Amino acid sequence: MSRRNSLWSSIPTLAVIAAALAAAACGKKQPPAQPPAPQPAPPPAAGGPNQDSLMRAQRTADSLAAESQRMAAAVAAARNTITAPVYFDLDKSDLTEQAKAVLDAKAPILSANPGLQIRIAGNCDARGSDEYNLALGQRRAATVKRYLTDHGVDGARVDLISYGKERPAVEGDSEDAYAKNRRDEFEITAGADNLKPARS
Amino acid sequence: MRPARLLLPLAVATGVLVAFPLAAQDTTAGRGVHIGMQYTPGLKPNVLVLAIPGDLRDSARTIIERDLDAGDRVTIIPNTGGQLAAAVGGGSAAMNYALYAKLGAAAVVQCTLAPASLHVVVHDVGHARVADSRDAVISGAPLGPEWRLAVHGASDEIERTITGVRGIAATRVAFVRDGQIYEIDADGANARALTGPGLALSPAWHPTGRYVTFSLFTPKGTLIAVEDVQAHAVRTLAATPWGLNTTPLFSPDGNTVVYTHGDEGGTDLYLAPAFAPGAARRITVGKGTDNTQPTFSPDGKRLAFTSGRLGHPEVYITDIDGTDAELLTPFEYGDADAYRASPDWSPDGRLIAYQSRVAGTFQVMTISLRDHAVKQLTSDGLNSDPSWAPDSRHVVFTSTRTGVQQLCILDAESGRTRQLTHGSAARIAAWSRALAPLP
């Protein structure tokens, strides 16, 4: 749980760092995945050549910064999509339509990032046998892996684990807590550094 | 056996302990001699445990009394503060049997402490004779774990003399607390952690009590671990280097471990050598379903286990080679609440205890292997994960009846229940076999 929280809270930080890095690199090193937006034509000279080139440079920098910000946001969104949990009905491992939609969003990002590897962790709510729930969690993780491999993801990139009811996302014995705990979580185990958004 | 011909004076209810010379001490009685007192199941003979001369804070007598009481086969005659005492000795002629008969005692337990042994004489009051006389080897510091275990072993032999069935005091229960494997004496003393911080589940004892196996969550996966509880040495099974591996247990011969391995093809039971390198052999073929929580028949030829092959968990029995799996528990089609799991086969082979969902919560049940008769043992709170004592009569299980998960012990015959653990939550118990048989 704490790891999950820190992952979530670190996403804005990562975005800022990515933006800063991209701005600093300024196209010197690796080009962004998509070409920079075309620059508008420079306005007619107003205050001499020095002033003019300064303004042009500023505009270029602004545009690049905006672009890298857009990229960072896209990367963060991709990461969120990959790590978004899917939820299950009581004692079930079948995929709901909602769960399928969540998984359908993951598949293109996995395709765009062949180096990306993930671990699916199956979890259960607080009801049921502690030990049997480890098997149920495994089945939930396996169901999701099968769905992803059926949609073109190489099975070697997907690792499975089950925590049964040992790592609840939410404490408590309410129906709401149960529903939030019957889930598969997704952890990126490799390839997170150069994450690319899905190809449009 | 040649009883000493001495009349021992007896201090009754006066608080006076009459010291007597050691000359008459009877240590020549044959070991393991059982004359066989009359014991009728269902009737609990009254037993008086005399004060023990030199007993530190009356602790050995208190332990023996409590052990006999917890066995649920005898009734202890109160001997508050050890007021009833006999002088050292032990011959039948030295006992005032008429007096004990007036007190209602069917048996009188008379013990003598020596530096490294406890001399135990069980008197059959009705026949005015010594029923059993033997020495228990006592080691370790007084009141320490080994000392207590030795006294528990003496209690168990006393119970065998009086009732014909060995007691269950010289046993320990392994369980899970705060993600660690713990053990505790069957009387609730000496709770201590066997593993370090982390997450470990599902302990099970080796038949000798020397090892405990459990599932251990590691970065590489959930692995099957075997701990030498004397040496505090933990290793993981070579057959489980990665992935999900849970609910291990030793075979009755102690040589193999049966456990659950899960992958994308479902979870199934496997068998691997416990103490030698060697590959795992698959037992069940669940075709993508959950198959877990194995428990051996006493002869080691069959396994009961939990399977979700009907869409929800029920208890099945299979031959050890994985063939002839059949449903054991009484599932009726259409029962949406059905959920039966966590089987444990009784050591006498007659019953399987399990947990069953009843009105949205879990209760501990037994099912007879002879006629499939079901009996509900619990009704208060959520009760789960039963494990049999060696006497096939007592069951330890997880219960929320106190408001927090704790282990309780229940006598399946009388329904009498006592709480075993206290403090932070405890769950998933496993009862050892007898740990300290008398020589």
Boltz contact constraints between the chains, C-beta under 6 A:
constraints:
  - contact:
      token1: [A, 129]
      token2: [B, 341]
      max_distance: 6.0
  - contact:
      token1: [A, 129]
      token2: [B, 342]
      max_distance: 6.0
  - contact:
      token1: [A, 131]
      token2: [B, 202]
      max_distance: 6.0
  - contact:
      token1: [A, 131]
      token2: [B, 247]
      max_distance: 6.0
  - contact:
      token1: [A, 131]
      token2: [B, 293]
      max_distance: 6.0
  - contact:
      token1: [A, 132]
      token2: [B, 306]
      max_distance: 6.0
  - contact:
      token1: [A, 132]
      token2: [B, 313]
      max_distance: 6.0
  - contact:
      token1: [A, 132]
      token2: [B, 341]
      max_distance: 6.0
  - contact:
      token1: [A, 134]
      token2: [B, 246]
      max_distance: 6.0
  - contact:
      token1: [A, 135]
      token2: [B, 267]
      max_distance: 6.0
  - contact:
      token1: [A, 135]
      token2: [B, 290]
      max_distance: 6.0
  - contact:
      token1: [A, 135]
      token2: [B, 292]
      max_distance: 6.0
  - contact:
      token1: [A, 138]
      token2: [B, 244]
      max_distance: 6.0
  - contact:
      token1: [A, 138]
      token2: [B, 262]
      max_distance: 6.0
  - contact:
      token1: [A, 138]
      token2: [B, 267]
      max_distance: 6.0
  - contact:
      token1: [A, 142]
      token2: [B, 264]
      max_distance: 6.0
  - contact:
      token1: [A, 145]
      token2: [B, 264]
      max_distance: 6.0
  - contact:
      token1: [A, 162]
      token2: [B, 244]
      max_distance: 6.0
